[in-house]
Amino acid sequence: MYTRFLPLMFLAWFSFSGLFSSMLSAQTGPKVGVVLSGGGAKGYAHIGALKVMEEAGIRVDYIGGTSMGSIVGGLYAAGWPAYALDSILREINVSEMVQDQLPRDTRSFLEKEYGEHYSFTLSLPDFQLQAPDALSAGQLFYDILSRLTIPVHAIRNFNELPIPFLCIATDLESGEPVILREGFLPDAMRTSGSLPILLAPMRRDGKLLVDGGVVNNFPAQEVRDMGADILIGITVEGDPYSGAELEHLDKMLAQIAFFQIYKMSESQYPLCDVLIQPNIEGYSVTSFDDSDTLLLRGESAARALWDTLVHIARLQQGADPQPIIRPLPKIPDSVYIRSVKIEDPVCFTPEFILSRFKTPLPGKIAYDDFFEGIRSLKGTGHIKFVQYRFDGPGPEKDLWMQPQAQNGYDKKLKVGIHYDDVYRASFLLNATVEHALVNNGFASLDLILLDRFRYFFHYLIDNGREPSPGFTSRLHFNTFDFRLPEPVQLDSALVLDHIDVNYTDFSNRFYLRLLSGNNRTAGLGVELKYFRARSDQLTGAQANQAFILENAMYLTGDVFGKWDRLDDRWFPNRGSRWEISGKATFPLSPLKQEGASMSWGLMADVNWESAIALEPRWTLCLEMHGGWTWGEVPAPYLFFLGGYNKNLINHFKPFPGLPFAAEGGSRLVSGQLNLRFNPWGKHYFSLGGAAAFLDDFLHDNPDEFRAFYSGFFRYSFSSPLGPIELTQAFSNAHSGIFYFNLGYWF
């Protein structure tokens, strides 16, 4: 491998040549070009080398690179000094960024409410399984490049950047190199850095382009041709693997690629007057967590050539070269968008796309809000990547966007499994269809099989910020053990104080969503419910006289509001989630409850949970439930307390230390508090307590409240199938109850 290409004879010749004299008289000095190789995370070393070059006083007049070299080179060309790039990269989790790990906050509320309980999802375009084209679409990567290059968004010719720039991509169809010298700078950098398999290809001028390292990982000739008199190369291509390293598949594949890349780069190295080669042995293209070490490796390699670098600086500045100090680019915090053009919206209405931006467009928008809107589009699960650019030289810009649909987003098959002591073993099969009936229609059907059959159907016409109509249909069968208001004597020898209640709940609801967003929703609804409750323990005329079960239809109107900013649905560390609803119900058929009248009943229901991160491994979790009723309230709208469940219909409320729905009443206040510890990985231990106050409505003592207290200990494991949890609880009403749960709640 070449190590350095600037012998003393060359320096002497260059210093005293006539060419140097003419340059000196013009006070410009020789033009220095820098070429940066690809190498993924190893490219952090480029920044360390550039820092030393700035300290030495070298003015970079041209810069170019491939892959990671194009990222560093493009940002440097846009005006960012090396020390600033160092700081920027330390603040960015590049691994998460490259993998497009979007925070839960960017997901749509629809996805948060209905899409987080599936273990597996299969895309079915044309009812055929669809494989992804890469590990990541690279949206976050693209967005951060766009944010950092805001001051040069209007520049389309890269020769007009603060430092002229070029980068290399590969035409995936022809295998030919493509030199990118113009366009939207973030597009060019993201395209050149499209490492196959890791990042999806980019479309540009009708071509599908990938990482330039496939055909030209070290574009020395191209940078020399820009007009460089002296060319400095920085390469992090490394040496081939050997020995036992080649027994691993990833190393074997990298070795095959290495020989092709090295063969091309080897012919380019002699074009450099100086070649800086950091020692990157032991590091790979994905060593993003080793940025500090790689930066230092780059600095060390450049300092080893300090005298040579200072000599070049003297040729540019004179006998006493000063360090190059470049001012930081000034990035505005907002932009005025005067027009929006959405190219090929892939069946999504413009209203749907623009509704993801919390600031209406066109208009003035903070850049933070713009990038949040782009993430929200991706968070819908419908869109894989949003390509965009800002056009216009002045402060007002025209926004161009081209959303690319997620493969198979419109037809999905989802699967889940679950077990708990209430619903028993459950197998969930879901079919989701986008653009159902109308362009912005969403349809989803859950079928829950095995021990307790259930189904849930949901249809929504998503009009974005405008009112959106929806319909849900739900059928539940279940059984719970309920404490009777009065003991029932079936015969002279048998008296029951608890019975097994088998209920059927069939509800159909139309609603109108009036407010929507990633974190909130609100609206109005009307529901038709059929509810039947019976017990096999109570038969005959005596049972009907002793305990009256229900079999009736109800009409209910409601108003609701919901908020969800938990960072994780099942194991949150921060944020809060709440639901508030008010209902008015009227029976459409005679009630079987003794003394019940056909009249309106009113209900208010509040549910709230919050998580507070105390330390990296400690989280305080709080949960509260409250409900109140007025008037004649039938059985399905009363509050039932007990169990450890997170999929509760009607007004069932969880309370560890009581069996499921063991106690009931018309007014309820309950709360839970637990301290959760995450010692390692996905394992959690929780210690908590709960308290509840429930009126004695069922004993005809609505003014008297019963108090329940409990403590519990829980072990949880976050598995690919969902939470696996074991809970032991004790209460003042029961000596001890054990709960076991496996899988997401549905």
C-alpha positions in Angstrom: 0.0 0.0 0.0 1.1 3.6 -0.7 1.9 5.6 2.4 3.0 9.1 1.2 3.5 10.9 -2.2 5.4 14.1 -1.6 9.2 13.6 -1.7 11.5 16.5 -0.8 12.7 16.9 -4.4 9.1 17.5 -5.4 8.7 20.1 -2.7 11.9 21.9 -3.7 11.0 21.9 -7.3 7.5 23.1 -6.7 8.6 25.9 -4.3 11.0 27.5 -6.8 9.2 26.9 -10.0 7.8 29.6 -12.1 4.3 28.3 -11.6 4.7 28.9 -7.8 6.0 32.4 -8.5 3.0 33.3 -10.5 0.6 31.9 -7.9 2.4 33.7 -5.1 2.2 37.0 -7.0 -1.6 36.5 -7.4 -1.7 35.7 -3.7 -3.7 32.5 -4.3 -1.2 29.7 -3.9 -1.7 26.3 -5.3 -5.2 24.8 -5.4 -5.5 21.9 -3.0 -8.0 19.1 -3.6 -9.0 16.5 -1.1 -10.4 13.0 -2.0 -12.1 10.9 0.7 -12.7 7.2 0.3 -15.8 5.2 1.3 -15.7 3.0 4.3 -18.9 3.4 6.3 -18.2 4.1 10.0 -14.5 4.0 9.4 -15.0 7.3 7.6 -15.0 9.0 11.0 -11.3 9.0 10.6 -11.7 11.5 7.7 -12.8 14.2 10.1 -9.8 13.7 12.4 -7.5 14.1 9.4 -9.3 17.2 8.2 -9.0 18.7 11.7 -5.2 18.3 11.5 -5.1 19.8 8.0 -7.0 22.9 9.3 -4.5 23.2 12.2 -1.6 23.0 9.7 -3.2 25.9 7.7 -4.2 24.0 4.5 -7.0 25.7 2.6 -9.1 23.1 0.8 -10.2 24.4 -2.6 -11.9 21.2 -4.0 -13.3 18.1 -2.3 -14.8 14.9 -3.4 -15.6 11.5 -2.1 -17.6 8.3 -2.2 -20.1 6.8 0.3 -19.0 8.0 3.8 -16.4 10.1 2.0 -19.2 11.9 0.2 -21.1 12.6 3.5 -18.0 14.1 5.2 -16.9 15.8 2.0 -20.4 17.2 1.3 -20.8 18.7 4.8 -17.3 20.1 4.6 -18.1 21.7 1.2 -21.3 23.1 2.6 -19.3 25.2 5.2 -18.9 23.0 8.2 -15.4 23.0 9.7 -13.9 19.8 10.8 -14.1 20.5 14.6 -17.8 21.1 14.2 -18.3 17.9 12.3 -16.6 16.2 15.2 -19.1 17.7 17.6 -22.1 17.0 15.4 -21.3 13.3 15.1 -20.8 12.9 18.8 -24.4 14.1 19.3 -25.9 11.8 16.7 -26.7 8.2 17.3 -25.7 7.2 13.7 -26.5 3.6 14.2 -30.2 4.4 15.1 -30.2 7.1 12.3 -29.1 4.7 9.6 -31.6 2.1 10.8 -34.5 4.6 10.7 -35.4 3.9 14.3 -38.2 6.3 14.6 -39.4 7.2 18.1 -43.0 6.1 19.0 -43.9 9.8 19.1 -43.8 9.9 15.3 -46.4 7.2 14.8 -50.0 8.1 14.0 -52.5 7.8 16.7 -54.3 5.1 14.7 -51.1 3.0 14.7 -50.6 3.6 18.5 -54.2 2.6 19.3 -54.6 -0.4 17.0 -51.3 -1.4 15.6 -49.0 -2.3 18.5 -50.2 -5.7 19.5 -49.1 -7.8 16.5 -46.0 -10.1 16.7 -45.5 -10.5 13.0 -46.5 -8.5 9.9 -46.4 -9.7 6.3 -46.8 -7.4 3.3 -49.0 -8.8 0.6 -48.9 -6.7 -2.6 -51.0 -8.5 -5.1 -51.4 -11.1 -2.4 -47.7 -12.1 -2.7 -45.1 -11.8 0.0 -42.8 -8.8 -0.4 -39.2 -8.7 0.7 -37.7 -5.3 1.7 -35.1 -3.8 -0.7 -32.8 -2.9 2.2 -32.5 -2.9 6.0 -33.4 0.8 6.0 -34.9 3.4 3.8 -32.5 6.0 5.3 -35.1 8.7 6.0 -33.5 9.9 9.2 -30.1 9.9 7.5 -31.5 12.0 4.7 -33.2 14.4 7.1 -30.1 15.1 9.1 -28.2 15.8 5.9 -30.9 18.1 4.8 -30.9 19.9 8.2 -27.2 20.4 8.2 -27.1 21.8 4.6 -30.0 24.3 5.0 -27.8 27.3 4.2 -26.9 25.9 0.7 -30.3 24.4 -0.2 -30.7 26.9 -3.0 -27.4 25.9 -4.7 -27.8 23.4 -7.5 -24.3 23.6 -9.1 -21.9 22.0 -6.6 -19.1 24.2 -8.0 -20.9 27.1 -6.3 -20.7 25.7 -2.8 -18.3 27.3 -0.3 -15.9 24.5 -1.5 -16.6 22.9 -4.9 -17.7 19.3 -4.5 -18.5 16.1 -6.3 -19.3 12.6 -5.3 -19.8 9.2 -7.0 -22.8 6.9 -7.2 -23.4 3.7 -9.2 -26.1 3.1 -11.8 -27.7 -0.2 -10.5 -28.9 -1.1 -13.9 -25.8 -0.5 -16.0 -23.1 -0.8 -13.4 -21.6 2.5 -14.6 -20.3 5.2 -12.3 -22.3 8.4 -12.0 -20.5 11.6 -11.1 -22.8 13.9 -9.1 -21.9 17.5 -9.6 -25.3 19.2 -9.3 -28.7 18.9 -7.8 -30.0 19.0 -4.2 -26.9 18.4 -2.1 -28.6 16.1 0.5 -29.9 14.0 -2.4 -26.4 13.6 -3.8 -24.8 12.7 -0.4 -27.6 10.2 0.5 -27.3 8.6 -3.0 -23.6 8.2 -2.9 -23.9 6.7 0.6 -26.6 4.1 -0.3 -24.6 1.1 0.9 -26.2 -2.0 -0.7 -28.4 -4.0 1.7 -28.0 -1.5 4.5 -29.6 1.6 2.8 -32.2 1.5 0.0 -31.2 2.8 -3.5 -32.2 6.3 -4.6 -33.9 7.4 -7.8 -32.4 10.3 -9.7 -33.1 11.4 -13.3 -34.9 8.1 -13.9 -32.0 6.0 -12.7 -31.8 3.7 -9.7 -28.5 4.6 -7.9 -26.6 3.0 -5.1 -23.3 3.5 -3.3 -20.5 4.8 -5.5 -18.0 2.5 -3.8 -19.3 -0.4 -6.0 -17.4 1.1 -9.0 -15.2 3.9 -7.7 -14.5 4.1 -4.0 -11.7 6.7 -4.3 -12.4 9.3 -7.0 -8.9 10.8 -7.1 -8.9 11.5 -10.9 -12.2 13.2 -10.7 -11.1 15.6 -8.0 -7.8 16.2 -9.8 -9.8 17.2 -12.9 -11.7 19.8 -10.9 -8.5 21.9 -11.0 -6.4 20.7 -8.0 -2.7 21.5 -8.2 -2.0 19.4 -5.1 -4.1 16.4 -4.3 -4.4 15.0 -0.7 -6.1 11.6 -0.4 -7.5 10.1 2.8 -8.4 6.4 2.6 -10.0 4.1 5.2 -10.3 1.1 2.9 -8.1 -1.1 5.1 -6.4 -4.4 4.3 -7.9 -7.7 3.4 -9.0 -10.2 6.1 -6.9 -13.3 6.7 -6.8 -16.6 8.5 -9.6 -17.4 10.9 -11.4 -14.1 10.1 -12.5 -15.6 6.8 -14.4 -18.4 8.5 -17.3 -15.9 9.1 -19.8 -15.3 6.3 -19.8 -11.5 6.7 -16.0 -11.4 6.5 -16.1 -13.6 3.4 -18.6 -11.3 1.6 -16.6 -8.2 2.6 -13.4 -9.9 1.3 -15.0 -10.5 -2.1 -16.0 -6.8 -2.3 -12.6 -5.7 -1.1 -10.7 -7.2 -4.0 -12.8 -5.4 -6.5 -12.8 -2.1 -4.7 -9.0 -2.2 -3.9 -8.2 -3.0 -7.5 -9.9 0.1 -8.7 -8.6 2.3 -5.8 -5.0 1.1 -6.2 -4.8 2.7 -9.6 -6.0 6.0 -8.1 -3.5 6.2 -5.2 -0.6 7.4 -7.4 -2.6 10.4 -8.5 -2.3 11.8 -4.9 0.6 13.9 -3.9 -0.1 13.0 -0.2 -1.9 9.9 1.0 -3.2 9.7 4.6 -4.0 6.2 5.7 -5.4 5.9 9.2 -4.9 2.6 11.0 -8.5 1.2 11.0 -7.6 -2.4 11.7 -10.2 -4.2 13.7 -13.0 -1.8 12.6 -15.8 -2.3 10.1 -18.2 -0.3 8.1 -20.7 -0.6 11.0 -18.4 0.4 13.9 -20.5 3.5 14.6 -20.1 3.2 18.3 -16.3 3.6 18.0 -16.4 7.1 16.5 -14.1 8.6 19.2 -11.4 6.1 18.5 -11.7 6.4 14.7 -11.5 10.2 14.9 -8.3 9.9 16.9 -6.9 7.4 14.3 -7.5 9.9 11.6 -5.8 12.7 13.6 -2.8 10.4 14.4 -2.3 9.5 10.7 -2.4 13.1 9.6 0.0 14.3 12.4 2.5 11.7 11.2 2.7 13.8 8.0 2.7 17.2 9.9 5.8 18.6 8.2 4.4 17.8 4.8 1.1 19.4 5.5 2.7 22.5 6.9 4.8 22.8 3.8 1.7 22.7 1.6 0.2 25.4 3.9 3.3 27.6 3.3 2.9 27.3 -0.4 -0.7 28.7 0.0 -0.1 31.2 2.8 3.5 32.1 3.0 6.3 31.4 5.5 4.1 31.6 8.6 0.8 29.7 7.8 -2.1 30.2 10.2 -4.6 27.6 11.2 -7.7 27.7 9.0 -10.7 29.0 11.0 -14.0 28.7 9.2 -17.1 30.3 10.7 -20.0 28.0 11.5 -22.9 28.0 8.9 -25.9 30.1 10.1 -28.9 27.8 10.0 -32.3 29.6 10.2 -34.9 28.2 12.5 -37.8 28.5 10.1 -38.7 28.8 6.4 -41.6 30.3 4.5 -43.0 27.8 2.0 -45.0 29.6 -0.7 -46.1 26.5 -2.6 -46.1 22.8 -2.3 -45.9 20.3 -5.2 -46.4 16.6 -4.4 -45.1 14.4 -7.2 -46.7 11.0 -7.7 -48.5 10.9 -4.3 -48.9 7.1 -4.6 -52.7 7.0 -4.0 -52.4 9.3 -0.9 -54.4 12.5 -1.1 -52.5 15.8 -0.7 -54.7 16.4 2.4 -53.5 13.2 4.0 -49.8 14.1 3.3 -50.0 17.7 4.5 -52.1 16.8 7.6 -48.9 15.2 9.0 -47.4 18.6 9.4 -48.8 20.3 12.5 -48.2 23.7 10.8 -50.5 24.2 7.8 -48.7 24.4 4.4 -48.1 26.5 2.4 -47.0 29.0 5.1 -44.2 29.7 7.5 -43.0 26.6 9.3 -40.2 25.9 11.8 -37.6 23.5 10.4 -38.1 21.3 13.5 -41.8 21.0 12.7 -41.0 20.3 9.1 -38.7 17.4 9.9 -41.2 16.1 12.5 -43.8 16.1 9.8 -41.6 14.1 7.5 -41.0 11.6 10.3 -44.8 11.5 11.0 -45.4 10.6 7.3 -43.1 7.7 7.7 -44.6 6.8 11.1 -47.9 6.1 9.4 -46.3 2.8 8.2 -47.6 3.6 4.7 -44.6 5.5 3.3 -41.1 4.2 3.0 -39.2 7.3 2.1 -40.0 11.0 1.4 -37.7 12.7 -1.1 -38.0 16.5 -1.0 -36.2 19.7 -1.9 -36.5 23.4 -1.3 -36.4 25.5 -4.5 -35.8 29.3 -4.7 -32.8 31.6 -4.1 -34.6 33.9 -1.6 -36.1 33.5 1.8 -39.3 32.1 0.4 -39.1 28.5 -0.9 -41.1 26.2 -3.1 -41.4 22.8 -1.6 -41.2 19.7 -3.8 -42.0 16.3 -2.3 -42.2 12.8 -3.7 -43.4 10.2 -1.1 -42.5 6.6 -1.9 -45.0 4.0 -0.7 -43.9 1.2 1.6 -43.8 -2.1 -0.2 -47.1 -3.8 0.4 -48.3 -1.1 2.8 -51.9 -1.4 1.4 -52.4 -5.1 2.1 -51.0 -6.7 5.2 -51.5 -9.9 7.2 -50.7 -9.7 10.9 -50.4 -12.3 13.5 -50.3 -12.3 17.3 -50.5 -14.8 20.2 -51.5 -14.2 23.8 -52.3 -16.0 27.0 -53.7 -14.7 30.3 -56.1 -15.9 33.0 -59.1 -14.1 31.6 -59.0 -14.7 27.9 -56.9 -17.8 28.1 -55.0 -18.9 25.0 -55.7 -16.6 22.0 -54.5 -16.5 18.4 -54.9 -13.3 16.5 -55.2 -13.1 12.8 -55.5 -9.7 11.2 -56.1 -8.4 7.7 -55.5 -4.7 7.0 -56.4 -3.1 3.7 -55.6 0.5 2.8 -57.6 2.5 0.2 -60.6 0.4 1.0 -63.7 1.7 -0.8 -62.2 5.2 -1.1 -58.7 6.5 -1.6 -58.1 7.3 2.0 -60.1 4.4 3.5 -58.6 2.1 6.1 -60.1 -1.3 7.0 -58.9 -3.8 9.6 -60.3 -7.0 10.8 -59.1 -8.9 13.9 -60.1 -12.5 14.4 -59.2 -13.9 17.8 -59.5 -17.7 18.0 -59.0 -20.6 20.4 -60.4 -20.4 24.0 -62.4 -17.1 23.7 -63.7 -16.2 20.3 -63.7 -12.5 19.6 -63.6 -10.2 16.6 -62.9 -6.5 16.0 -63.6 -4.6 12.8 -62.5 -1.0 12.2 -63.1 1.2 9.1 -62.0 4.8 8.9 -62.0 7.4 6.1 -58.9 9.4 7.1 -59.4 13.0 6.0 -56.4 14.4 7.9 -57.3 17.6 9.7 -60.8 17.5 8.4 -63.6 15.5 10.3 -63.1 11.8 9.6 -65.9 9.3 9.9 -65.3 5.8 11.2 -67.1 2.6 12.2 -66.2 -0.2 14.6 -67.8 -3.6 15.3 -66.9 -5.8 18.2 -68.0 -9.1 19.6 -66.7 -10.5 22.9 -67.5 -13.6 24.8 -66.1 -14.1 28.3 -66.7 -15.5 31.8 -65.9 -13.9 35.2 -66.5 -14.8 38.8 -68.7 -12.1 40.4 -69.7 -11.5 44.0 -73.4 -11.5 44.4 -75.1 -8.5 46.2 -77.0 -11.1 48.4 -76.3 -14.8 48.9 -78.6 -17.0 46.9 -80.0 -20.2 48.4 -80.5 -22.8 45.7 -81.8 -25.4 48.1 -81.6 -26.1 51.8 -77.9 -27.2 51.5 -76.4 -24.9 48.8 -75.9 -21.2 49.2 -74.0 -19.1 46.6 -72.2 -15.9 47.3 -70.3 -15.9 43.9 -71.4 -17.0 40.5 -69.7 -17.5 37.2 -71.2 -15.0 34.7 -71.0 -15.7 31.0 -71.5 -12.6 29.0 -71.9 -11.7 25.4 -71.1 -8.1 24.3 -71.9 -7.1 20.7 -71.3 -3.5 19.9 -71.5 -1.5 16.7 -70.3 2.1 16.7 -70.2 5.0 14.3 -67.9 7.9 15.2 -66.7 11.2 13.9 -63.0 12.1 14.6 -62.9 15.9 14.9 -59.3 16.3 16.1 -56.3 14.2 15.0 -52.6 14.1 15.4 -49.8 11.8 16.3 -50.4 12.2 20.0 -54.1 13.1 20.3 -57.6 12.4 19.0 -61.1 13.6 19.9 -64.5 13.2 18.5 -68.1 12.1 18.9 -69.7 8.7 18.6 -73.0 6.7 18.7 -73.2 3.1 19.6 -75.7 0.3 19.5 -74.9 -2.5 22.0 -76.4 -5.9 22.7 -75.5 -7.3 26.1 -76.4 -10.6 27.6 -75.3 -12.1 30.9 -76.2 -15.5 32.2 -75.0 -18.1 34.7 -75.1 -21.9 34.3 -75.0 -22.1 38.1 -78.4 -20.5 38.4 -81.2 -22.3 36.7 -85.0 -22.5 37.0 -87.5 -20.1 38.4 -85.8 -19.9 41.8 -82.6 -18.6 40.2 -84.4 -16.0 38.1 -86.1 -14.7 41.3 -82.9 -14.6 43.3 -80.5 -13.0 40.8 -81.5 -11.2 37.7 -79.2 -11.4 34.6 -79.3 -9.1 31.7 -80.4 -9.4 28.0 -81.0 -6.0 26.4 -80.1 -3.5 23.6 -78.7 -0.1 24.4 -78.3 3.1 22.5 -75.3 5.2 23.6 -73.9 8.6 22.6 -70.4 9.6 23.6 -67.8 12.3 23.4 -64.1 11.3 23.8 -60.6 12.7 23.9 -57.4 10.7 24.0 -53.7 11.6 24.4 -50.6 9.4 24.1 -47.0 10.4 24.4 -45.6 7.4 26.1 -42.2 6.5 24.5 -43.1 2.8 24.6 -46.6 1.2 24.9 -45.6 -1.7 27.1 -42.4 -0.7 29.0 -42.4 3.1 28.9 -39.6 5.2 30.5 -41.2 8.6 30.0 -44.4 10.3 28.8 -48.1 10.0 29.6 -51.3 8.5 28.2 -54.9 9.4 29.1 -58.4 8.8 27.9 -61.5 10.8 28.8 -65.0 10.0 27.8 -68.6 11.0 28.6 -71.5 8.8 27.7 -75.3 8.9 27.7 -77.1 5.6 27.3 -80.7 4.5 26.9 -82.1 0.9 26.9 -84.0 0.0 23.7 -85.5 -3.1 25.3 -86.9 -3.9 28.8 -84.2 -4.4 31.4 -84.3 -7.6 33.5 -82.8 -5.8 36.5 -85.3 -5.7 39.3 -86.7 -2.2 39.7 -84.8 -0.8 36.7 -86.7 1.8 34.6 -86.4 2.8 31.0 -84.6 6.1 31.3 -81.3 7.8 30.4 -78.1 7.1 32.3 -75.0 9.3 32.3 -71.3 8.2 32.8 -67.9 9.9 32.9 -64.7 7.8 32.6 -61.1 8.8 33.0 -58.0 6.7 32.5 -54.4 8.0 32.9 -50.9 6.5 33.1 -47.5 8.1 33.2 -43.9 7.1 33.3 -41.0 9.1 34.9 -37.4 8.1 34.3 -35.6 8.4 37.6 -32.3 6.9 36.4 -31.2 5.0 33.3 -32.4 1.8 34.8 -35.2 3.0 37.2 -38.6 4.1 36.1 -41.6 5.3 38.3 -44.9 4.2 36.7 -48.2 5.7 37.8 -51.7 4.7 36.8 -55.1 6.1 37.7 -58.7 5.3 36.8 -61.9 7.1 37.7 -65.6 6.8 36.8 -68.9 8.3 37.9 -72.5 7.6 36.9 -75.8 9.4 37.2 -79.3 8.2 36.8 -80.3 4.7 35.8 -77.2 2.9 34.6 -77.5 -0.6 33.3 -75.1 -3.5 34.1 -72.7 -3.2 31.1 -72.0 0.5 32.0 -71.1 0.0 35.6 -67.5 -0.2 36.8 -66.0 -3.6 37.5 -62.7 -3.9 39.3 -60.1 -6.6 39.4 -57.4 -8.5 37.5 -54.2 -7.6 35.7 -55.3 -6.9 32.1 -54.6 -4.2 29.5 -57.3 -5.1 27.0 -60.5 -4.2 28.8 -63.8 -3.4 27.2 -66.6 -1.2 28.6 -65.8 -0.2 32.1 -63.7 -3.1 33.4 -60.7 -1.7 35.4 -57.5 -3.5 36.4 -56.6 -4.0 40.0 -53.9 -6.5 41.1 -54.9 -8.4 44.1 -58.5 -9.1 43.0 -59.8 -11.6 40.5 -61.0 -10.2 37.2 -64.2 -8.1 37.6 -64.7 -9.4 41.2 -66.2 -6.2 42.5 -68.6 -3.7 40.9 -70.2 -0.3 41.5 -71.3 2.9 39.9 -68.5 5.2 41.2 -64.8 4.4 41.3 -61.4 6.0 42.0 -58.3 3.8 41.8 -54.6 4.2 41.4 -51.4 2.2 41.1 -47.8 3.1 41.6 -44.8 0.9 40.9 -41.1 1.2 40.7 -39.6 -0.7 37.7 -36.0 -1.7 37.5 -34.2 -2.8 34.3 -31.0 -4.6 35.4 -30.0 -5.8 32.0 -31.3 -6.3 28.5 -35.0 -6.7 28.2 -35.6 -8.0 31.8 -37.6 -5.9 34.3 -38.6 -6.2 37.9 -41.4 -4.1 39.4 -42.5 -3.5 43.0 -45.8 -1.6 43.5 -49.0 -0.9 45.3 -52.6 0.0 44.4 -55.6 1.5 46.1 -59.3 1.8 45.0 -62.5 3.2 46.4 -65.7 1.7 44.9 -69.3 2.5 46.0 -71.7 -0.2 47.2 -74.2 0.5 44.5 -74.9 -3.3 44.0 -75.9 -3.6 47.7 -78.3 -0.5 47.4 -75.8 1.6 49.4 -74.5 4.0 46.8 -73.3 6.5 49.5 -71.0 4.0 51.1 -67.6 3.3 49.6 -65.5 0.2 50.0 -61.7 0.5 50.1 -59.3 -2.0 48.5 -55.6 -2.1 49.0 -52.9 -4.3 47.4 -49.2 -4.8 46.8 -47.6 -6.7 44.1 -44.3 -7.9 42.7 -43.7 -8.5 38.9 -41.1 -9.9 36.7 -41.3 -9.0 33.0 -39.4 -9.9 29.8 -39.8 -8.0 26.6 -39.9 -10.8 24.0 -40.5 -10.7 20.2 -44.0 -12.1 20.9 -44.7 -9.4 23.4 -44.4 -9.0 27.2 -44.0 -12.2 29.3 -45.0 -11.3 32.9 -45.4 -13.1 36.2 -47.2 -11.1 38.9 -47.8 -12.0 42.5 -50.3 -9.7 44.3 -51.9 -9.5 47.8 -54.8 -7.4 48.8 -57.1 -6.8 51.8 -59.8 -8.8 50.0 -57.7 -11.8 48.9 -54.7 -13.5 50.5 -52.8 -13.9 47.3 -53.4 -14.1 43.5 -50.9 -15.0 40.8 -51.2 -13.7 37.3 -49.4 -15.0 34.2 -49.4 -13.2 30.9 -47.7 -14.0 27.6 -47.7 -11.8 24.5 -49.2 -8.5 23.5 -52.6 -7.6 24.8 -55.4 -7.8 22.3 
